[in-house]
């Protein structure tokens, strides 16, 4: 086995207790170990037309429980169908995952965004070791340990009746390990007028854990931001446990491992741009990155912000600064971010998710238009 691939698998599997973490050389042995104490579990959901007519249907305004599991255990794989009318259903259906009887979900995310199908279902098919947009379906292979129980729910917020088939594959370990973290994922939509004075916080979490990855969908119809000019220039700053800029990526494209802007679609092992549209009038971009090789660890809190305030400093252009300020005064300069962050945490319900907007708003490609010259009074 390739040593790099072996190291990656070691990190992923050891995070969920599948193998020991002594080194990459253990991966092959670990996968081959016969474990009589481990049992394989499986749960169907959604498809009530054949063998299991008692299954809940994903009808309009309905929720279905795909799996209701007793622990300890580890969810290894969740599969679910992609649906007809993707412009409505991709963000109209919400994935919710609860651990250990917590009243609030550890995962709350529109279905497509969780699986990297950004810009409301426009991404190309792609695969990574952790999430996958497969032909006609979505898959997640992120290990999700739980101590006493786990519940996987799909909620259809739309008015469309959906033919859904989902299943969950899981296994029982010998015992719960207290060092295991609970998987979390959250979605947030935010719009703002972008200038050289902008600094926006996209994610903040308190507790102990490690960040696994993120998925961004970005939209704008601002002519000055064609090809995401200036949008890409923000410094991605990660504050950890009270230390500012513990990580400081000098440009959004570089924080996703690309360079010289967002040039063309790409689907990679840990990072990719599965959708990109740069022709007028609407510019759209979807991208993902995973840090499974070296998660970003925190003991008290973590904050991810993007800071555009330093791009025109030093030898920068005064004309560029004035142009951005003029666009804002005229009601332009709008950018629209839909983000998903993935992480592990020591608390099964240690995060308060942002409320999801109504479906009619959620499915719009762009919430604030620069072309219509409509300034937001809350920002002025």
C-alpha positions in Angstrom: 0.0 0.0 0.0 1.2 3.5 -0.8 2.6 5.0 2.4 0.7 8.3 2.1 -2.6 6.5 1.5 -1.9 4.2 4.4 -1.2 7.2 6.7 -4.5 8.8 5.7 -6.5 5.6 6.4 -4.7 5.2 9.7 -5.9 8.6 10.8 -9.5 8.2 9.7 -9.9 4.7 11.1 -8.1 5.3 14.4 -10.2 8.4 15.0 -13.2 6.0 15.3 -11.4 3.3 17.2 -11.1 0.9 14.2 -7.3 0.4 14.6 -4.5 1.5 16.8 -2.7 4.7 15.9 0.9 3.6 16.2 1.7 4.2 12.6 0.8 3.6 9.0 2.3 0.1 9.0 -0.7 -1.0 11.2 -3.3 -0.2 8.6 -3.1 -3.4 6.6 -3.0 -5.5 9.7 -5.9 -3.6 11.3 -8.2 -4.0 8.4 -7.5 -7.8 8.4 -8.1 -8.3 12.1 -11.1 -10.6 12.8 -13.0 -8.9 15.6 -15.6 -11.3 17.2 -16.8 -8.6 19.6 -17.9 -6.3 16.7 -21.3 -6.6 15.1 -22.4 -5.2 11.8 -25.6 -3.1 11.8 -27.8 -1.9 9.0 -31.0 0.2 8.8 -33.2 1.0 5.8 -35.3 4.1 5.4 -37.6 5.9 3.0 -38.5 3.3 0.4 -41.9 1.9 1.3 -42.8 0.4 -2.1 -41.4 -3.1 -1.8 -40.3 -5.4 1.0 -40.8 -2.8 3.8 -44.1 -1.1 3.3 -44.0 0.1 7.0 -41.1 2.5 6.3 -41.8 6.2 6.6 -42.1 8.1 3.3 -40.4 11.4 2.7 -43.6 13.3 2.0 -44.0 17.0 1.9 -43.3 18.7 5.3 -42.5 15.2 6.8 -39.5 13.8 8.6 -38.3 10.2 8.4 -36.0 8.4 10.8 -33.5 6.4 8.7 -31.8 4.9 11.7 -32.4 4.9 15.5 -29.4 3.1 17.0 -28.4 1.9 20.5 -24.8 2.3 21.5 -22.0 2.1 21.8 -21.4 2.1 18.1 -19.9 3.8 15.1 -21.8 4.9 12.0 -19.5 4.0 9.1 -21.6 5.0 6.1 -24.8 6.9 5.3 -26.3 6.6 1.8 -29.3 8.6 0.5 -30.8 9.3 -2.9 -30.6 12.6 -4.8 -34.1 13.7 -5.8 -36.1 14.9 -8.7 -36.4 18.7 -8.9 -33.0 19.3 -7.4 -33.4 23.1 -7.5 -36.0 22.6 -4.7 -35.0 19.4 -3.0 -31.2 19.9 -2.6 -31.7 22.5 0.0 -35.4 21.7 0.8 -34.4 18.4 2.5 -32.4 18.7 5.7 -30.1 16.1 7.3 -30.2 15.9 11.1 -28.1 13.6 13.2 -28.5 13.3 17.0 -26.2 11.5 19.4 -26.7 10.0 22.9 -30.2 11.3 23.4 -29.3 15.0 23.0 -32.3 17.2 22.3 -30.5 19.2 19.7 -28.8 17.8 16.6 -25.0 17.6 16.2 -25.6 17.8 12.4 -28.1 20.2 10.8 -27.5 20.9 7.2 -29.4 21.0 3.9 -28.8 17.7 2.2 -26.9 18.8 -0.9 -24.6 21.2 1.0 -23.6 18.5 3.5 -22.5 16.3 0.6 -20.6 19.0 -1.2 -23.3 19.4 -3.9 -22.8 23.2 -3.7 -24.7 26.1 -5.3 -28.0 24.3 -4.6 -27.3 21.0 -6.4 -25.1 22.1 -9.3 -21.9 20.3 -8.5 -20.5 17.6 -10.8 -20.2 14.0 -9.5 -17.0 13.5 -7.4 -15.6 11.3 -4.7 -13.4 11.7 -1.7 -12.6 9.2 1.2 -15.2 11.2 3.3 -18.0 12.5 1.2 -19.2 11.6 -2.3 -21.6 12.9 -4.9 -22.3 9.7 -6.8 -24.6 9.2 -9.8 -28.1 9.6 -8.3 -27.0 9.4 -4.7 -25.0 10.9 -1.9 -22.6 9.0 0.5 -20.7 9.9 3.6 -18.0 7.7 5.1 -16.9 9.9 8.0 -16.8 7.8 11.2 -19.5 8.9 13.7 -19.0 7.3 17.1 -21.8 7.3 19.7 -21.9 6.1 23.3 -25.6 5.4 24.1 -27.5 6.1 20.8 -27.7 7.8 17.4 -30.6 8.9 15.3 -30.3 9.8 11.6 -33.3 11.9 10.3 -34.2 13.4 7.0 -36.7 16.3 7.0 -38.5 17.4 3.9 -39.3 21.1 4.2 -40.5 21.4 0.6 -44.0 20.9 -0.8 -42.7 18.1 -3.1 -43.4 14.4 -2.5 -40.1 12.5 -2.8 -39.1 9.0 -3.6 -36.3 8.4 -1.2 -34.1 5.4 -0.4 -31.6 5.8 2.4 -29.6 3.4 4.6 -27.1 3.5 7.4 -24.3 1.0 7.9 -22.8 0.9 11.4 -21.0 -1.4 13.8 -20.6 -2.0 17.5 -17.2 -1.7 19.2 -16.2 -3.7 22.2 -16.6 -0.6 24.5 -16.9 3.1 24.4 -13.6 5.0 24.4 -13.8 8.3 26.3 -11.3 10.0 24.0 -13.7 9.7 21.0 -15.3 12.8 19.7 -18.9 13.3 18.4 -19.1 14.3 14.7 -20.8 17.7 14.0 -21.7 19.7 10.9 -23.4 23.0 10.5 -24.7 25.1 7.7 -24.9 28.9 7.5 -25.9 31.4 4.9 -24.7 35.0 5.1 -24.5 37.9 2.7 -22.6 41.2 3.0 -21.2 44.1 1.0 -17.5 43.4 0.4 -14.9 46.2 0.6 -11.4 46.6 1.8 -12.8 47.2 5.3 -14.6 43.8 5.6 -13.9 41.1 8.1 -16.5 38.4 8.5 -16.7 35.5 10.9 -18.0 32.3 9.3 -17.6 29.8 12.2 -17.2 29.8 15.9 -17.3 26.9 18.3 -16.6 26.5 22.0 -15.4 23.2 23.6 -12.6 20.7 22.8 -12.3 18.9 19.5 -10.8 19.2 16.0 -12.0 20.7 12.7 -12.2 18.2 9.9 -13.2 20.3 6.8 -15.5 22.8 5.2 -17.5 23.4 2.1 -18.2 26.9 0.6 -20.7 28.0 -2.0 -20.1 31.5 -3.1 -22.4 33.6 -5.4 -22.2 37.2 -6.6 -23.5 39.3 -9.6 -21.2 42.2 -8.8 -19.4 43.1 -12.0 -16.3 44.2 -10.1 -16.0 40.7 -8.7 -16.0 38.9 -12.1 -14.1 35.6 -11.8 -14.2 36.3 -8.1 -11.7 39.1 -8.4 -11.0 40.4 -4.9 -13.4 37.9 -3.3 -10.5 35.4 -3.3 -8.1 37.8 -1.7 -9.4 37.6 1.9 -7.0 36.2 4.5 -8.5 33.1 6.1 -7.7 33.5 9.8 -8.2 30.8 12.3 -8.1 31.8 16.0 -7.5 28.9 18.4 -7.8 28.9 22.2 -7.3 32.7 22.5 -4.4 32.8 20.1 -5.1 35.0 17.1 -4.2 33.8 13.6 -2.9 30.4 14.7 -3.4 29.6 11.0 -3.4 32.5 8.5 -4.0 31.5 4.9 -3.2 34.5 2.7 -6.1 34.1 0.2 -9.3 32.0 0.1 -8.2 30.0 -2.9 -5.0 29.0 -1.1 -6.9 28.0 2.0 -8.6 25.5 -0.3 -5.2 24.5 -1.6 -5.5 26.2 -5.0 -3.4 29.1 -6.3 -3.8 32.2 -8.6 -7.5 32.4 -8.2 -10.3 29.9 -9.0 -9.2 28.8 -12.5 -11.3 25.8 -13.4 -13.3 22.9 -12.0 -11.3 20.3 -10.2 -12.2 17.3 -8.0 -9.4 16.1 -5.8 -8.7 13.7 -2.9 -9.0 16.3 -0.2 -9.9 19.5 -2.0 -11.9 20.4 -5.1 -14.0 22.9 -7.0 -16.9 20.6 -8.3 -18.8 23.6 -9.7 -17.8 26.9 -11.2 -19.6 29.5 -13.3 -17.9 32.7 -14.1 -19.9 34.1 -17.1 -22.2 37.0 -16.6 -24.5 37.9 -14.9 -24.2 35.4 -12.0 -20.9 34.0 -10.8 -21.1 30.8 -8.8 -18.5 28.7 -7.1 -18.5 25.5 -4.9 -15.4 24.1 -3.2 -14.4 21.8 -0.4 -11.4 20.9 1.6 -10.8 18.2 4.3 -8.0 18.1 6.9 -8.1 14.4 7.7 -4.3 14.2 7.4 -3.9 16.7 10.2 -7.1 18.0 11.8 -7.1 21.6 13.2 -7.3 20.9 17.0 -8.7 23.2 19.7 -9.1 22.8 23.5 -11.4 25.7 24.3 -12.6 27.4 21.1 -12.0 28.0 17.4 -13.0 30.9 15.1 -12.7 31.0 11.3 -12.8 34.4 9.8 -12.0 36.0 6.4 -10.3 39.4 6.5 -10.1 41.5 3.4 -8.7 44.6 5.1 -5.0 44.1 4.2 -5.2 43.5 0.4 -4.7 47.1 -0.7 -2.3 48.0 2.0 1.4 48.8 1.4 1.9 48.9 -2.3 -1.8 48.4 -3.0 -4.0 50.5 -5.2 -5.8 53.6 -3.7 -8.1 53.5 -6.8 -9.1 49.9 -5.9 -10.1 50.9 -2.4 -12.1 53.9 -3.6 -13.8 51.7 -6.2 -15.0 49.2 -3.6 -16.3 51.9 -1.3 -18.2 53.5 -4.2 -19.8 50.2 -5.1 -21.0 49.8 -1.6 -22.5 53.4 -1.5 -24.3 52.6 -4.8 -25.9 49.5 -3.3 -23.5 47.0 -4.9 -20.6 44.8 -3.8 -22.8 42.0 -2.5 -21.4 38.5 -2.0 -23.4 35.5 -0.8 -21.8 32.6 1.2 -23.4 29.3 2.0 -20.9 27.4 4.3 -20.7 23.9 5.9 -18.1 23.2 8.6 -17.4 19.6 9.7 -15.7 18.8 13.1 -15.5 16.5 16.1 -16.3 17.7 19.6 -16.4 16.3 23.1 -20.0 17.2 23.6 -22.8 15.4 21.6 -24.8 18.6 21.4 -22.3 21.3 22.0 -23.3 23.7 19.2 -26.2 26.0 18.5 -27.0 26.0 14.7 -28.1 29.0 12.8 -31.8 28.8 11.9 -32.5 27.8 8.3 -34.5 30.2 6.2 -37.7 29.3 4.5 -37.3 27.0 1.5 -38.3 29.7 -1.0 -35.4 31.7 0.2 -33.0 28.8 0.9 -33.1 27.7 -2.8 -32.2 31.0 -4.3 -28.8 31.1 -6.0 -28.3 34.7 -4.8 -30.0 36.4 -1.8 -28.6 39.9 -2.4 -28.1 41.3 -5.9 -25.7 44.1 -6.8 -27.3 44.4 -10.2 -30.6 45.7 -8.6 -28.8 48.3 -6.6 -30.7 47.4 -3.5 -28.8 48.4 -0.4 -29.4 46.7 2.9 -30.5 49.2 5.5 -29.1 47.1 8.3 -25.6 47.4 6.8 -25.7 51.2 6.2 
